[in-house]
Amino acid sequence: TRLADGRLLVVAPAPDFDVQRPPPGWARRGDRAARIDVTSEGGRAVLTFRAPGGDLLLRDLKVPLVATPGLEWSWKLENAAFGGGPGDGLPRGLRLVFGFEGGGPTDLIQPARLMRSNAGLPPHERRFEIALAGPGSAVSDGTPLELVALAEDGNRRVLRAGARGLTGGWIAEFVDLLALYRGFFPIDRFGEVTIAFVGIGALPARLPEGIPDAVGHVVEVQLFR
């Protein structure tokens, strides 16, 4: 959806949005063991992601990266989701996953490359994710949460150092997608790169017994110049 100011509204769930049977342009990836619901927070419809995570709600985009390099979104992590100790040892939190097509070296489009990298996602040549995450702790509100970007080859960039006190409230984020892409893939032809899709989900961690399963919520994702 294009807003009046030219921004592209990628995610803004309506109360009747059916996560189990998404409308055209949307899809689910995963075994659906994880619940994704539309709930209400402060009178707004939001996407709520529950543990165990791993599932992704995907939105097909096909928009040029250089035309919409700005990324803005809001999310909220539940305080209780980081309590109960380390659990399975995996980080807990939410993530946005971006797939890209075009602009890369020619060997990226070979079938073997695509078969290795797609991981059940829509066709793409490059991929990275942005996550707000931290470990489980005996004291949930003392967990340091770090905003990081992780490319599919394991290359990792810290976007915001770990800090405490980030659970329980809405956090507005801004990332320059083009700058992040340049950092991960500096030799690509950026003017030919298309954002193929965005996926949203909880990280694949299981919460300890007795901890409520809601990990966090996402209310809106926008792309803009």
Disulfide bonds with the S-S distance in Angstrom:
none
